[in-house]
């Protein structure tokens, strides 16, 4: 089973831009588990994940094992390709 963890922040312009793209992919891949965390509000959860300075961050898990991380703003096609080519 695939799980996507998205870490973003309300003050992050790129994160706000990516929300619509995230929504489109969440609708298309509704069989995946999607979890959203706020960098500031969920710091106890986010801190151990060692997120760098570039957000949003997408952490892809397969069978509860981290298999890939991607970060930053990207167009929908690139994001979808990154999430599905694991």
Secondary structure as the mmCIF struct_conf table of DSSP 4:
data_model
#
loop_
_struct_conf.conf_type_id
_struct_conf.id
_struct_conf.beg_label_comp_id
_struct_conf.beg_label_asym_id
_struct_conf.beg_label_seq_id
_struct_conf.end_label_comp_id
_struct_conf.end_label_asym_id
_struct_conf.end_label_seq_id
STRN STRN1 UNK A 2 UNK A 8
TURN_TY1_P TURN_TY1_P1 UNK A 10 UNK A 11
HELX_RH_AL_P HELX_RH_AL_P1 UNK A 13 UNK A 28
TURN_TY1_P TURN_TY1_P2 UNK A 29 UNK A 31
BEND BEND1 UNK A 32 UNK A 32
STRN STRN2 UNK A 33 UNK A 38
TURN_TY1_P TURN_TY1_P3 UNK A 39 UNK A 42
HELX_RH_AL_P HELX_RH_AL_P2 UNK A 43 UNK A 46
HELX_RH_3T_P HELX_RH_3T_P1 UNK A 47 UNK A 49
BEND BEND2 UNK A 53 UNK A 54
STRN STRN3 UNK A 57 UNK A 62
TURN_TY1_P TURN_TY1_P4 UNK A 63 UNK A 64
STRN STRN4 UNK A 65 UNK A 71
BEND BEND3 UNK A 72 UNK A 72
HELX_RH_AL_P HELX_RH_AL_P3 UNK A 76 UNK A 84
#
